[in-house]
Amino acid sequence: MAAEGDESRMELEQRLRAAVHYTVERVLEEEGENAGLSFNRQVVAAIAETTFHQCSLFALDLEAFAKHGKRTTVNCDDVKLLARRSKPLNRFVAEASSTLSDERQHRRAQAKGDSSRRRKSKETGAGAAESEGDSA
């Protein structure tokens, strides 16, 4: 049974590696076209492997930050902590976090407005129905 779990884990890792390789290859092709460059297969493979390895390290660090905070879920603060050593990444994460926060607040405000409008509509509708019944 443990061997079966190891096989599925290895299969999943291979699929993830292939997906990262595919994505890196597409990004390099696009960027290469824009810059008039081409990348040989070894370079693509090296960048893909480096990307996969770095993402694996990020995942381990994020898991450790969440555990340190006695949580089972990684949150935005964990990602900010991870990005603290890279100024461009830190800036990007801060902007993305701010945008997400603003969007969340906007959706909450809309939902709150919708629910209060529904409540007023029900109250107005009920009041109108009572006054119609009074006049009959």
N, CA and C atoms as an extended XYZ file, in Angstrom:
408
Properties=species:S:1:pos:R:3:atomname:S:1:resname:S:1:resid:I:1 pbc="F F F"
N         0.825       -1.193        0.000 N   MET     1
C         0.000        0.000        0.000 CA  MET     1
C         0.870        1.258        0.000 C   MET     1
N         1.955        1.267        0.775 N   ALA     2
C         2.852        2.417        0.817 CA  ALA     2
C         3.534        2.613       -0.527 C   ALA     2
N         3.867        1.506       -1.193 N   ALA     3
C         4.498        1.590       -2.511 CA  ALA     3
C         3.547        2.221       -3.515 C   ALA     3
N         2.253        1.923       -3.383 N   GLU     4
C         1.249        2.497       -4.261 CA  GLU     4
C         1.183        4.014       -4.074 C   GLU     4
N         1.242        4.466       -2.829 N   GLY     5
C         1.232        5.897       -2.537 CA  GLY     5
C         2.467        6.593       -3.076 C   GLY     5
N         3.620        5.921       -2.972 N   ASP     6
C         4.864        6.479       -3.505 CA  ASP     6
C         4.796        6.608       -5.016 C   ASP     6
N         4.205        5.602       -5.672 N   GLU     7
C         4.084        5.639       -7.129 CA  GLU     7
C         3.186        6.777       -7.571 C   GLU     7
N         2.067        6.955       -6.890 N   SER     8
C         1.155        8.037       -7.281 CA  SER     8
C         1.788        9.395       -7.005 C   SER     8
N         2.564        9.473       -5.933 N   ARG     9
C         3.260       10.727       -5.632 CA  ARG     9
C         4.315       11.034       -6.695 C   ARG     9
N         5.045        9.986       -7.107 N   MET    10
C         6.057       10.166       -8.148 CA  MET    10
C         5.406       10.527       -9.480 C   MET    10
N         4.264        9.909       -9.767 N   GLU    11
C         3.534       10.225      -10.997 CA  GLU    11
C         3.064       11.679      -10.977 C   GLU    11
N         2.548       12.097       -9.845 N   LEU    12
C         2.100       13.484       -9.716 CA  LEU    12
C         3.268       14.446       -9.889 C   LEU    12
N         4.409       14.130       -9.272 N   GLU    13
C         5.581       14.987       -9.408 CA  GLU    13
C         6.032       15.063      -10.865 C   GLU    13
N         6.017       13.935      -11.571 N   GLN    14
C         6.397       13.929      -12.986 CA  GLN    14
C         5.445       14.792      -13.809 C   GLN    14
N         4.153       14.709      -13.505 N   ARG    15
C         3.170       15.530      -14.219 CA  ARG    15
C         3.392       17.010      -13.927 C   ARG    15
N         3.699       17.335      -12.672 N   LEU    16
C         3.983       18.732      -12.317 CA  LEU    16
C         5.242       19.235      -13.026 C   LEU    16
N         6.283       18.400      -13.043 N   ARG    17
C         7.522       18.772      -13.749 CA  ARG    17
C         7.241       19.025      -15.228 C   ARG    17
N         6.451       18.154      -15.834 N   ALA    18
C         6.117       18.315      -17.249 CA  ALA    18
C         5.329       19.607      -17.479 C   ALA    18
N         4.401       19.905      -16.586 N   ALA    19
C         3.616       21.137      -16.713 CA  ALA    19
C         4.504       22.368      -16.565 C   ALA    19
N         5.424       22.335      -15.602 N   VAL    20
C         6.347       23.464      -15.420 CA  VAL    20
C         7.229       23.603      -16.650 C   VAL    20
N         7.753       22.489      -17.151 N   HIS    21
C         8.599       22.527      -18.346 CA  HIS    21
C         7.839       23.129      -19.528 C   HIS    21
N         6.609       22.682      -19.733 N   TYR    22
C         5.773       23.191      -20.821 CA  TYR    22
C         5.554       24.699      -20.682 C   TYR    22
N         5.214       25.122      -19.470 N   THR    23
C         4.942       26.543      -19.236 CA  THR    23
C         6.199       27.386      -19.430 C   THR    23
N         7.324       26.925      -18.904 N   VAL    24
C         8.587       27.653      -19.070 CA  VAL    24
C         8.928       27.753      -20.552 C   VAL    24
N         8.741       26.656      -21.275 N   GLU    25
C         9.035       26.662      -22.708 CA  GLU    25
C         8.173       27.685      -23.437 C   GLU    25
N         6.884       27.760      -23.109 N   ARG    26
C         5.981       28.726      -23.755 CA  ARG    26
C         6.369       30.169      -23.412 C   ARG    26
N         6.690       30.409      -22.160 N   VAL    27
C         7.085       31.761      -21.739 CA  VAL    27
C         8.370       32.175      -22.457 C   VAL    27
N         9.344       31.267      -22.512 N   LEU    28
C        10.606       31.588      -23.177 CA  LEU    28
C        10.412       31.813      -24.674 C   LEU    28
N         9.537       31.044      -25.297 N   GLU    29
C         9.243       31.262      -26.709 CA  GLU    29
C         8.657       32.646      -26.932 C   GLU    29
N         7.679       33.005      -26.113 N   GLU    30
C         7.015       34.306      -26.249 CA  GLU    30
C         7.992       35.447      -26.010 C   GLU    30
N         8.734       35.349      -24.923 N   GLU    31
C         9.701       36.401      -24.605 CA  GLU    31
C        10.825       36.441      -25.637 C   GLU    31
N        11.215       35.270      -26.123 N   GLY    32
C        12.247       35.206      -27.148 CA  GLY    32
C        11.814       35.874      -28.436 C   GLY    32
N        10.560       35.648      -28.830 N   GLU    33
C        10.028       36.310      -30.023 CA  GLU    33
C        10.033       37.819      -29.859 C   GLU    33
N         9.634       38.292      -28.686 N   ASN    34
C         9.613       39.738      -28.426 CA  ASN    34
C        11.006       40.342      -28.459 C   ASN    34
N        11.997       39.596      -27.999 N   ALA    35
C        13.368       40.114      -27.909 CA  ALA    35
C        14.243       39.668      -29.081 C   ALA    35
N        13.706       38.855      -29.977 N   GLY    36
C        14.489       38.362      -31.097 CA  GLY    36
C        15.531       37.333      -30.677 C   GLY    36
N        15.217       36.533      -29.673 N   LEU    37
C        16.131       35.511      -29.163 CA  LEU    37
C        15.516       34.130      -29.315 C   LEU    37
N        16.365       33.126      -29.267 N   SER    38
C        15.872       31.756      -29.188 CA  SER    38
C        16.654       31.054      -28.081 C   SER    38
N        16.038       30.042      -27.500 N   PHE    39
C        16.638       29.313      -26.383 CA  PHE    39
C        16.783       27.858      -26.780 C   PHE    39
N        17.964       27.281      -26.547 N   ASN    40
C        18.126       25.871      -26.878 CA  ASN    40
C        17.490       25.004      -25.795 C   ASN    40
N        17.352       23.719      -26.098 N   ARG    41
C        16.627       22.804      -25.208 CA  ARG    41
C        17.257       22.683      -23.832 C   ARG    41
N        18.602       22.715      -23.775 N   GLN    42
C        19.261       22.584      -22.471 CA  GLN    42
C        18.953       23.776      -21.573 C   GLN    42
N        18.890       24.959      -22.169 N   VAL    43
C        18.576       26.156      -21.391 CA  VAL    43
C        17.141       26.076      -20.872 C   VAL    43
N        16.219       25.682      -21.739 N   VAL    44
C        14.819       25.538      -21.332 CA  VAL    44
C        14.712       24.520      -20.199 C   VAL    44
N        15.380       23.385      -20.345 N   ALA    45
C        15.335       22.340      -19.314 CA  ALA    45
C        15.944       22.832      -17.999 C   ALA    45
N        17.052       23.560      -18.081 N   ALA    46
C        17.700       24.068      -16.864 CA  ALA    46
C        16.812       25.084      -16.148 C   ALA    46
N        16.204       25.981      -16.909 N   ILE    47
C        15.313       26.981      -16.300 CA  ILE    47
C        14.081       26.297      -15.713 C   ILE    47
N        13.539       25.314      -16.418 N   ALA    48
C        12.363       24.590      -15.917 CA  ALA    48
C        12.692       23.844      -14.630 C   ALA    48
N        13.844       23.187      -14.591 N   GLU    49
C        14.237       22.438      -13.393 CA  GLU    49
C        14.490       23.386      -12.216 C   GLU    49
N        15.130       24.509      -12.501 N   THR    50
C        15.377       25.509      -11.456 CA  THR    50
C        14.055       26.057      -10.925 C   THR    50
N        13.129       26.327      -11.823 N   THR    51
C        11.807       26.837      -11.429 CA  THR    51
C        11.088       25.823      -10.553 C   THR    51
N        11.105       24.552      -10.961 N   PHE    52
C        10.441       23.508      -10.181 CA  PHE    52
C        11.067       23.394       -8.792 C   PHE    52
N        12.385       23.404       -8.751 N   HIS    53
C        13.090       23.290       -7.471 CA  HIS    53
C        12.760       24.479       -6.563 C   HIS    53
N        12.777       25.683       -7.123 N   GLN    54
C        12.491       26.879       -6.325 CA  GLN    54
C        11.047       26.862       -5.813 C   GLN    54
N        10.123       26.433       -6.644 N   CYS    55
C         8.720       26.332       -6.198 CA  CYS    55
C         8.565       25.301       -5.084 C   CYS    55
N         9.320       24.214       -5.173 N   SER    56
C         9.291       23.204       -4.105 CA  SER    56
C         9.793       23.797       -2.794 C   SER    56
N        10.867       24.577       -2.873 N   LEU    57
C        11.386       25.235       -1.664 CA  LEU    57
C        10.381       26.246       -1.114 C   LEU    57
N         9.745       26.994       -2.009 N   PHE    58
C         8.721       27.948       -1.578 CA  PHE    58
C         7.601       27.221       -0.845 C   PHE    58
N         7.169       26.089       -1.381 N   ALA    59
C         6.080       25.333       -0.761 CA  ALA    59
C         6.468       24.868        0.641 C   ALA    59
N         7.687       24.387        0.782 N   LEU    60
C         8.152       23.945        2.109 CA  LEU    60
C         8.217       25.113        3.088 C   LEU    60
N         8.732       26.251        2.629 N   ASP    61
C         8.804       27.431        3.495 CA  ASP    61
C         7.417       27.912        3.895 C   ASP    61
N         6.499       27.957        2.940 N   LEU    62
C         5.137       28.406        3.247 CA  LEU    62
C         4.465       27.469        4.246 C   LEU    62
N         4.697       26.184        4.077 N   GLU    63
C         4.143       25.212        5.021 CA  GLU    63
C         4.719       25.435        6.423 C   GLU    63
N         6.024       25.692        6.493 N   ALA    64
C         6.666       25.929        7.790 CA  ALA    64
C         6.138       27.211        8.442 C   ALA    64
N         5.922       28.264        7.654 N   PHE    65
C         5.395       29.515        8.207 CA  PHE    65
C         3.998       29.303        8.770 C   PHE    65
N         3.167       28.562        8.040 N   ALA    66
C         1.805       28.301        8.523 CA  ALA    66
C         1.843       27.463        9.806 C   ALA    66
N         2.686       26.444        9.826 N   LYS    67
C         2.794       25.610       11.030 CA  LYS    67
C         3.283       26.432       12.214 C   LYS    67
N         4.239       27.318       11.967 N   HIS    68
C         4.747       28.178       13.031 CA  HIS    68
C         3.621       29.044       13.610 C   HIS    68
N         2.713       29.465       12.727 N   GLY    69
C         1.556       30.254       13.164 CA  GLY    69
C         0.418       29.388       13.676 C   GLY    69
N         0.693       28.087       13.855 N   LYS    70
C        -0.306       27.126       14.348 CA  LYS    70
C        -1.551       27.100       13.465 C   LYS    70
N        -1.300       27.154       12.148 N   ARG    71
C        -2.383       27.101       11.167 CA  ARG    71
C        -2.128       25.953       10.208 C   ARG    71
N        -3.185       25.507        9.571 N   THR    72
C        -3.055       24.473        8.544 CA  THR    72
C        -3.203       25.070        7.145 C   THR    72
N        -3.516       26.353        7.078 N   THR    73
C        -3.713       27.032        5.806 CA  THR    73
C        -2.691       28.147        5.652 C   THR    73
N        -2.071       28.201        4.488 N   VAL    74
C        -1.135       29.284        4.169 CA  VAL    74
C        -1.965       30.537        3.884 C   VAL    74
N        -1.542       31.671        4.442 N   ASN    75
C        -2.271       32.912        4.182 CA  ASN    75
C        -1.356       33.949        3.524 C   ASN    75
N        -1.900       35.089        3.268 N   CYS    76
C        -1.183       36.148        2.556 CA  CYS    76
C         0.054       36.608        3.329 C   CYS    76
N        -0.026       36.638        4.629 N   ASP    77
C         1.135       37.043        5.428 CA  ASP    77
C         2.302       36.078        5.261 C   ASP    77
N         2.001       34.795        5.085 N   ASP    78
C         3.057       33.811        4.836 CA  ASP    78
C         3.758       34.103        3.514 C   ASP    78
N         2.977       34.441        2.502 N   VAL    79
C         3.548       34.749        1.186 CA  VAL    79
C         4.396       36.015        1.268 C   VAL    79
N         3.924       37.004        2.009 N   LYS    80
C         4.708       38.240        2.183 CA  LYS    80
C         6.032       37.939        2.886 C   LYS    80
N         5.977       37.074        3.875 N   LEU    81
C         7.189       36.690        4.594 CA  LEU    81
C         8.160       35.964        3.662 C   LEU    81
N         7.636       35.117        2.816 N   LEU    82
C         8.465       34.397        1.853 CA  LEU    82
C         9.164       35.359        0.887 C   LEU    82
N         8.453       36.417        0.486 N   ALA    83
C         8.963       37.339       -0.533 CA  ALA    83
C         9.846       38.441        0.043 C   ALA    83
N        10.075       38.443        1.323 N   ARG    84
C        10.750       39.568        1.975 CA  ARG    84
C        12.171       39.818        1.478 C   ARG    84
N        12.855       38.814        0.964 N   ARG    85
C        14.260       38.974        0.567 CA  ARG    85
C        14.441       39.497       -0.848 C   ARG    85
N        13.385       39.480       -1.630 N   SER    86
C        13.468       39.958       -3.015 CA  SER    86
C        12.609       41.210       -3.140 C   SER    86
N        13.258       42.352       -3.313 N   LYS    87
C        12.498       43.602       -3.376 CA  LYS    87
C        11.457       43.609       -4.491 C   LYS    87
N        11.805       43.184       -5.724 N   PRO    88
C        10.765       43.183       -6.770 CA  PRO    88
C         9.615       42.233       -6.454 C   PRO    88
N         9.931       41.047       -5.942 N   LEU    89
C         8.891       40.096       -5.591 CA  LEU    89
C         8.060       40.616       -4.423 C   LEU    89
N         8.720       41.210       -3.454 N   ASN    90
C         8.026       41.776       -2.303 CA  ASN    90
C         7.056       42.872       -2.751 C   ASN    90
N         7.509       43.730       -3.650 N   ARG    91
C         6.664       44.804       -4.175 CA  ARG    91
C         5.456       44.216       -4.909 C   ARG    91
N         5.721       43.213       -5.745 N   PHE    92
C         4.642       42.571       -6.500 CA  PHE    92
C         3.618       41.942       -5.560 C   PHE    92
N         4.084       41.214       -4.563 N   VAL    93
C         3.184       40.546       -3.617 CA  VAL    93
C         2.380       41.585       -2.829 C   VAL    93
N         3.023       42.667       -2.423 N   ALA    94
C         2.312       43.714       -1.678 CA  ALA    94
C         1.213       44.338       -2.536 C   ALA    94
N         1.522       44.616       -3.807 N   GLU    95
C         0.513       45.198       -4.700 CA  GLU    95
C        -0.630       44.218       -4.947 C   GLU    95
N        -0.296       42.952       -5.186 N   ALA    96
C        -1.328       41.937       -5.416 CA  ALA    96
C        -2.202       41.760       -4.179 C   ALA    96
N        -1.578       41.777       -3.019 N   SER    97
C        -2.318       41.642       -1.764 CA  SER    97
C        -3.269       42.815       -1.575 C   SER    97
N        -2.787       44.002       -1.867 N   SER    98
C        -3.612       45.198       -1.736 CA  SER    98
C        -4.798       45.148       -2.701 C   SER    98
N        -4.528       44.732       -3.934 N   THR    99
C        -5.592       44.621       -4.932 CA  THR    99
C        -6.639       43.606       -4.494 C   THR    99
N        -6.187       42.444       -4.029 N   LEU   100
C        -7.119       41.419       -3.564 CA  LEU   100
C        -7.946       41.904       -2.382 C   LEU   100
N        -7.305       42.610       -1.469 N   SER   101
C        -7.999       43.142       -0.300 CA  SER   101
C        -9.066       44.154       -0.717 C   SER   101
N        -8.688       45.033       -1.655 N   ASP   102
C        -9.648       46.036       -2.145 CA  ASP   102
C       -10.840       45.368       -2.824 C   ASP   102
N       -10.561       44.346       -3.647 N   GLU   103
C       -11.641       43.625       -4.323 CA  GLU   103
C       -12.554       42.930       -3.323 C   GLU   103
N       -11.968       42.331       -2.292 N   ARG   104
C       -12.752       41.645       -1.269 CA  ARG   104
C       -13.661       42.643       -0.546 C   ARG   104
N       -13.112       43.808       -0.194 N   GLN   105
C       -13.918       44.819        0.488 CA  GLN   105
C       -15.040       45.317       -0.405 C   GLN   105
N       -14.740       45.473       -1.699 N   HIS   106
C       -15.748       45.938       -2.649 CA  HIS   106
C       -16.887       44.916       -2.760 C   HIS   106
N       -16.535       43.624       -2.851 N   ARG   107
C       -17.559       42.579       -2.934 CA  ARG   107
C       -18.398       42.542       -1.661 C   ARG   107
N       -17.741       42.703       -0.508 N   ARG   108
C       -18.498       42.706        0.761 CA  ARG   108
C       -19.452       43.882        0.819 C   ARG   108
N       -18.982       45.050        0.369 N   ALA   109
C       -19.838       46.230        0.378 CA  ALA   109
C       -21.025       46.033       -0.564 C   ALA   109
N       -20.770       45.435       -1.725 N   GLN   110
C       -21.860       45.161       -2.660 CA  GLN   110
C       -22.855       44.175       -2.059 C   GLN   110
N       -22.336       43.122       -1.449 N   ALA   111
C       -23.212       42.117       -0.844 CA  ALA   111
C       -24.032       42.735        0.277 C   ALA   111
N       -23.410       43.580        1.060 N   LYS   112
C       -24.116       44.247        2.158 CA  LYS   112
C       -25.204       45.160        1.594 C   LYS   112
N       -24.869       45.894        0.537 N   GLY   113
C       -25.843       46.780       -0.100 CA  GLY   113
C       -26.984       45.997       -0.712 C   GLY   113
N       -26.675       44.874       -1.348 N   ASP   114
C       -27.707       44.038       -1.948 CA  ASP   114
C       -28.645       43.488       -0.892 C   ASP   114
N       -28.095       43.036        0.245 N   SER   115
C       -28.948       42.451        1.274 CA  SER   115
C       -29.817       43.520        1.930 C   SER   115
N       -29.293       44.726        2.120 N   SER   116
C       -30.110       45.781        2.725 CA  SER   116
C       -31.178       46.248        1.737 C   SER   116
N       -30.854       46.254        0.425 N   ARG   117
C       -31.863       46.615       -0.572 CA  ARG   117
C       -32.972       45.576       -0.615 C   ARG   117
N       -32.577       44.287       -0.512 N   ARG   118
C       -33.581       43.220       -0.502 CA  ARG   118
C       -34.491       43.355        0.724 C   ARG   118
N       -33.867       43.659        1.866 N   ARG   119
C       -34.638       43.793        3.098 CA  ARG   119
C       -35.605       44.967        2.969 C   ARG   119
N       -35.139       46.095        2.453 N   LYS   120
C       -36.012       47.267        2.283 CA  LYS   120
C       -37.122       46.966        1.296 C   LYS   120
N       -36.772       46.230        0.230 N   SER   121
C       -37.759       45.869       -0.779 CA  SER   121
C       -38.847       45.000       -0.163 C   SER   121
N       -38.456       44.036        0.664 N   LYS   122
C       -39.433       43.172        1.325 CA  LYS   122
C       -40.311       43.989        2.265 C   LYS   122
N       -39.686       44.913        3.035 N   GLU   123
C       -40.449       45.751        3.967 CA  GLU   123
C       -41.411       46.650        3.205 C   GLU   123
N       -40.940       47.231        2.112 N   THR   124
C       -41.779       48.118        1.305 CA  THR   124
C       -42.906       47.326        0.658 C   THR   124
N       -42.571       46.141        0.143 N   GLY   125
C       -43.583       45.278       -0.485 CA  GLY   125
C       -44.627       44.842        0.519 C   GLY   125
N       -44.207       44.498        1.717 N   ALA   126
C       -45.145       44.055        2.758 CA  ALA   126
C       -46.016       45.225        3.189 C   ALA   126
N       -45.425       46.403        3.308 N   GLY   127
C       -46.189       47.588        3.714 CA  GLY   127
C       -47.210       47.954        2.654 C   GLY   127
N       -46.821       47.834        1.399 N   ALA   128
C       -47.737       48.166        0.304 CA  ALA   128
C       -48.891       47.185        0.267 C   ALA   128
N       -48.604       45.905        0.517 N   ALA   129
C       -49.659       44.888        0.503 CA  ALA   129
C       -50.620       45.120        1.661 C   ALA   129
N       -50.130       45.551        2.831 N   GLU   130
C       -51.014       45.822        3.970 CA  GLU   130
C       -51.899       47.004        3.685 C   GLU   130
N       -51.337       48.055        3.081 N   SER   131
C       -52.168       49.250        2.823 CA  SER   131
C       -53.190       48.952        1.737 C   SER   131
N       -52.889       48.054        0.775 N   GLU   132
C       -53.866       47.694       -0.229 CA  GLU   132
C       -55.012       46.908        0.430 C   GLU   132
N       -54.665       46.056        1.387 N   GLY   133
C       -55.691       45.272        2.091 CA  GLY   133
C       -56.573       46.171        2.938 C   GLY   133
N       -56.029       47.283        3.489 N   ASP   134
C       -56.795       48.187        4.310 CA  ASP   134
C       -57.831       48.934        3.478 C   ASP   134
N       -57.472       49.271        2.237 N   SER   135
C       -58.375       50.068        1.414 CA  SER   135
C       -59.499       49.227        0.822 C   SER   135
N       -59.384       47.899        0.828 N   ALA   136
C       -60.410       47.052        0.217 CA  ALA   136
C       -61.567       46.803        1.101 C   ALA   136
